[in-house]
Amino acid sequence: MQQDEVHTLSAVANRLQENIERVIVGKGDVVTLALVAILCEGHLLIQDVPGTGKTVLAKAIARSLGCTFRRVQGTPDLLPSDITGAYVFNQQTSTFHFRPGPIMAQVVLVDEINRATPRTQSALLEAMQEHQVTVEGETMPLARPFLVMATQNPVELEGTFPLPEAQLDRFLMQISLGYPSHEDDRAILRRFKEEDPLETLSPVVQGADLLELQSLVRKVRVSEPVEDYLISLVHASRSHPMVELGASPRAMLALYHTSQGLAAIRGRSFAIPDDVKALAHYVLVHRIIPKAQSQLRGATARDILRDVVNSIPVPVEEEAWAAR
């Protein structure tokens, strides 16, 4: 990766971050994580309590990217065809024509995804993994770039359907905004006092440009010591005595690519161990299932992952940077 390419990518990422932070106050780290997912062509699961800005973050990202955007509200009566689209009979021409669903957009927000039934959730699997949908036996490719952002509330459990492991594994990262600080609350009051800044948000980058930036991220160098550190983390998550299901090969690739993305955003043409360590929680936590007895003792995937990260020695600087 050339240095001028690094500067270009980092500059665009900074402009995107500044644009999104016109709406999302005091959550710079979360916005950075979202940008990592975008640059790595990954899908994002935003889990938090109501009112913290999950939907607003998704809308701010969509407007900043200048991509087509559709929103789906998860409800128990939502059908797979409500997402993928369906063939409709035209009485005037006596023929069937395809009416595309919201999944045909470039940025798709699935609000409260865990309120949709498993059958409807499964309609997203092919789209998220293969970038295509199959309706009535006909396969149709999706537009690129393609990004699914889903939100869910971890507190309200009535009328919800937990996402199966296969679908959770399709999300590149799981993030949470959390409540703002006292000063951030004050900034929100003043910023939203007279108008909603989301309404005046303009695109920073177009879809075609984003595709080029995504291809540049794959050029970020990951040295062998950093690879070994990453692989050790993944293997430790599988062999931990309190884990029923550890990180999959897909999870390993996700951690690899997000490390490249974070390095590029920070203006480097090479990844370092700190990139891997900083992202391990967000990439792996939703892919780890603790054993039943561990859960009875109060152990969570978050606790187990913290133990895993602390147990793996970080490569020393000379080793990690040697081959960059």
KABEL-V405698 format. One record per pair of residues at least 6 apart in sequence whose C-alpha atoms are under 6 Angstrom apart, sorted by sequence separation. I is the first residue (numbers start at 1). J is the second residue. D is the distance in Angstrom with one decimal. If there is no record, write none. Layout:
i={I,I}
j={J,J}
d={D,D}
This chain:
i={89,90,127,133,89,133,88,132,238,263,87,88,132,237,87,132,87,131,260,86,87,86,234,288,85,85,85,259,285,84,259,285,83,83,84,83,70,69,68,71,73,74,106,68,69,70,71,72,73,74,104,67,69,74,76,106,107,111,112,113,20,75,76,80,106,107,108,109,110,111,112,220,247,74,75,76,79,109,74,246,80,245,217,245,115,244,114,115,244,114,226,243,244,114,222,242,243,220,221,222,242,220,242,226,225,223,43,45,47,49,43,44,45,46,47,48,43,45,47,174,173,173,44,43,46,48,43,44,45,46,47,42,46,66,64,65,64,63,64,65,66,67,65,26,23,23,39,1,36,36,10,10,6,1}
j={95,96,133,139,96,140,96,140,246,271,96,97,141,246,97,142,98,142,271,98,99,99,247,301,99,100,101,275,301,101,276,302,101,102,103,103,102,105,105,108,110,111,143,106,107,108,109,110,111,112,142,106,108,113,115,145,146,150,151,152,60,115,116,120,146,147,148,149,150,151,152,260,287,115,116,117,120,150,116,288,123,288,261,289,160,289,160,161,290,161,273,290,291,162,270,290,291,269,270,271,291,270,294,320,320,323,147,149,151,153,148,149,150,151,152,153,149,151,153,282,282,283,171,171,174,176,172,173,174,175,176,172,176,203,202,203,203,203,204,205,206,207,206,184,197,198,214,219,261,262,265,267,267,269}
d={5.8,5.8,5.5,5.6,4.3,5.4,5.3,5.5,4.0,5.2,5.8,5.5,4.2,5.1,5.3,5.1,4.3,5.4,5.8,5.7,6.0,5.5,5.8,5.8,5.6,4.4,3.8,5.2,5.8,4.7,5.4,6.0,5.0,5.6,5.7,5.7,5.4,5.6,5.3,5.8,6.0,5.7,5.9,5.2,4.8,5.1,4.7,4.8,4.9,5.2,5.9,5.9,5.8,5.1,5.8,5.9,5.9,5.7,5.0,5.9,5.6,5.0,4.8,4.5,4.5,4.9,4.9,4.9,4.6,5.1,4.5,5.5,5.8,5.1,4.9,5.6,5.6,5.7,4.8,4.9,5.5,5.6,5.7,5.0,4.5,5.5,5.3,5.9,5.1,5.1,5.6,4.4,4.6,5.7,5.9,5.7,5.3,5.0,4.4,5.3,5.6,5.2,5.8,5.8,5.2,5.9,5.5,5.9,5.7,5.2,5.0,4.8,4.9,4.7,5.0,5.3,5.9,5.9,5.9,5.4,5.3,4.6,5.6,4.8,5.8,5.5,5.2,5.4,4.7,5.1,5.3,5.1,5.7,4.7,5.9,5.4,4.1,5.6,5.3,5.2,5.0,5.8,5.7,5.8,5.8,6.0,4.9,5.3,5.2,5.9,4.7,5.3,5.8,6.0}
